[in-house]
Amino acid sequence: MLLAIVVLFSVFYLFQINRLTYALCVRREIAEENQTKIFRTINILITILLVSFYIEVWIAL
């Protein structure tokens, strides 16, 4: 049950980070070509963070 909550939280968190990244790109008027790189980098880093958190919770159980 706890792992399902962690997965749902992770999906919600990833969408929120993407929303904030988009707002940053719009506010700073970043070019479309650079936005792709920014989104890819941030998504990879957040995914690594969430996977490590998931593994930590799974080991704790």
C-alpha positions as CSV (number, residue, x, y, z in Angstrom):
1,M,0.0,0.0,0.0
2,L,2.8,2.4,0.9
3,L,4.6,1.7,-2.3
4,A,1.5,2.6,-4.3
5,I,1.3,5.9,-2.5
6,V,4.9,6.6,-3.3
7,V,4.3,5.9,-7.0
8,L,1.3,8.1,-7.1
9,F,3.2,10.9,-5.3
10,S,6.1,10.5,-7.8
11,V,3.8,10.9,-10.8
12,F,2.2,14.0,-9.3
13,Y,5.6,15.4,-8.3
14,L,7.0,14.9,-11.8
15,F,4.0,16.7,-13.4
16,Q,4.4,19.6,-11.0
17,I,8.1,19.9,-11.7
18,N,7.4,20.0,-15.4
19,R,4.8,22.7,-14.9
20,L,7.3,24.8,-13.0
21,T,9.9,24.2,-15.7
22,Y,7.5,25.3,-18.3
23,A,6.8,28.5,-16.3
24,L,10.5,29.1,-16.0
25,C,11.0,28.7,-19.7
26,V,8.2,31.1,-20.6
27,R,9.3,33.7,-18.0
28,R,12.9,33.7,-19.2
29,E,11.9,33.5,-22.8
30,I,14.1,30.5,-23.5
31,A,14.3,29.3,-27.1
32,E,12.3,26.2,-28.1
33,E,15.6,24.3,-29.0
34,N,16.9,24.9,-25.5
35,Q,13.7,24.0,-23.8
36,T,13.9,20.4,-25.0
37,K,17.4,20.1,-23.4
38,I,16.2,21.7,-20.2
39,F,13.1,19.5,-19.9
40,R,15.2,16.3,-20.6
41,T,17.8,17.2,-18.1
42,I,15.4,18.1,-15.3
43,N,13.2,15.0,-16.0
44,I,16.2,12.7,-15.9
45,L,17.5,14.2,-12.6
46,I,14.0,14.1,-11.0
47,T,13.5,10.5,-12.2
48,I,16.8,9.4,-10.6
49,L,15.8,11.2,-7.4
50,L,12.4,9.5,-7.3
51,V,13.8,6.0,-8.1
52,S,16.3,6.3,-5.3
53,F,13.6,7.4,-3.0
54,Y,11.4,4.4,-4.1
55,I,14.3,2.0,-3.5
56,E,14.9,3.5,-0.1
57,V,11.3,3.1,0.9
58,W,11.2,-0.4,-0.5
59,I,14.3,-1.5,1.5
60,A,12.9,0.1,4.7
61,L,9.8,-2.2,4.4
